Amino acid sequence: MFKFIFDIDTWQEIFEGIRKNKLRTGITIFGVMWGVFLLVALLGLARGFENFFSKQFGDLATNSVFVWAQSTGKPFKGYQTGRTIRLKSSDVVAIRNNIDGLEFVVPRNQTQSQVIRGLKTVDSGIFGDFPILDKVEKKNLIYGRFINDNDIDERKKVCVLDEESYKQLFEIDEFPIGVYIKINSINYQVIGVYKPFNMGGGPQGGIHIPFSTFQQIYNQGDNIGWMMITGKPDYEIAQIEMDVKLLLKNLHQVDPEDERAFGSFNLGNAFKQFTGFLTGIQFLTWFVGIATLIAGVFAIGNILLITVKERTQEIGIRRALGAKPIEIKQQIVLESVFLTSIAGALGIIFGGVLLFYIDNLDGVQSGVVPLVNPTVNIPIVLFAVLLLIVLGTLIGLIPAHIATSIKPIDALRDE
Amino acid sequence: MGKSSLHVLKGLDLEIKEGEFISIMGASGSGKSTLLNILGLLDTHDAGTYHLNDQIIENLNEKKAAILRNKFLGFIFQSFNLITYKNALENVALPLYYQGMKRSERNKKAMQYLDNVGLKDWAHHLPNELSGGQKQRVAVARALVGNPKVILADEPTGALDSETSAGVMKLLRQINDEGMTLIVITHEEDIAEMSDRIIRLKDGVIVSDQKVKKVKVKS
């Protein structure tokens, strides 16, 4: 067998057979190439899609929950139903001190306001924030920096713009840092511009100003709009959510059974849904990929069957001239393996070229199309092609066996 | 390719000696082709014994049969049975390929045999570029190239006009004169007359087995 594969005569026989039967060879190669091409393209796109979502979530602490106060739904300890609850700065301290497994507790405040720069205006959400917001909701800064401790301590009138507000208030590519804009007729100096994520939990976008500045200007005193709480990786966020709400009910004299007093949004749950979605896509990709491979295997088997049928007489002649059955089989199988390998390689190349082309499209580069780095895992693709060859060969053994099991005289008579 | 078994040959005794030139005659369905195919190990017999080169042929698997065909037998067919995408030289060299001979060696030998049948200049032509007579000469060269013990020819002139037929038969005669055993199937009397011994079959049995009177004038 070893000698057979490395024998120049074997290959001369095969090349001759291939060269003299260009159409059949072309069709075989195209069929298999198409299967591999589809597989590569499909796997690449699925990967690109996955990468896109991973990137969206990548800088977001997924083990987090948002908690805000509403109004009570039950009377408790002499208080009537419908009492409005406000979260206080002291609640943040209490949560930090009493709940296990916390990483960050980030109090936030929010309002809506008109922002003016010269003749340009934009309506935007205004957020009072601490520097640690950058830790739980990574800010993708285009210009400058995010709020720092110094801004908080000195209640500086500085702001970090989202990309949308920046585009409304500035000329294209104008440098914004150090420029003053007016929010509620008060001048703020721009210290940074960031690009919001396409998705995530809680409000997105908006203009960030230091929390202390916000409290002072909007007369919030000790009040907090809501808070973002992040758990340590090995703590269950659902448990933290329950503990925090129970603690808050206790602090604010609310019935422990009151479901309305405090609202919350668990980002972990939302993330799980997306992970499930991605798993679904992966499953679909594999399903289609394997189906494609099976179709490819059948295509090879089918073409080999036709090949053998077409060459029955030739095989009869060869046998009459003294070809042993094993020699006939080896030739058929080796020819198929050779063609499949070539076709597989071409399929990988064309698939790769397509992915390269897709990756360089404007829509993909700018993030409009939800694809990032559509790539395929080379070992997986090679394995797929190898599998294709092996299965194709096994299925090809059937016609090869048929070709050699009929009597040579019957093969010779075949027209 | 029917699976139904049909008893074509109904018991015949035949001994063919080395160097004989035999023709087998008979009407269609007389079993002459079947006899030849059994002799050529292309078909199997279900009763009786067959000795080829003093070796009993029985329970032959296809691998052994292939080796025996390659070593002892050369075939010439009515429809030439050349491989259409191989040129004359490659067709002639094919039995040597299955003997495991090196390419340069077998091409040299094949060319020599093509020269013997007068087709040296046509060595690199494909079968469809050759005339019927030329094709059959290529087939003759191919049958001879492996140094077989016996050449089996199934209606070698069946697809040729009489002039070309005569040429091919002359070639076969010449081969026999050099010592090769030849068994030819034909239904043409004048073709059979050119052999040494004519065996006539009817309904699967031998009806006559006679020597041909030498009318040929030795030159």
Interface residues (C-beta under 8 A of the other chain):
Chain A: I8 D9 Q12 E13 E16 G17 K20 N21 Q313 E314 G316 I317 R318 R319 A320 L321 G322 A323 K324 P325 I326 E327 T404 I406 K407 P408 I409 D410 L412 R413 D414
Chain B: M1 N37 G40 L42 D43 T44 E62 K63 A65 A66 I67 R69 N70 K71 F75 F77 N81 L82 I83 T84 Y85 K86 E90 L94 P95 Y97 Y98 Q99 K102 R103 R142 G146
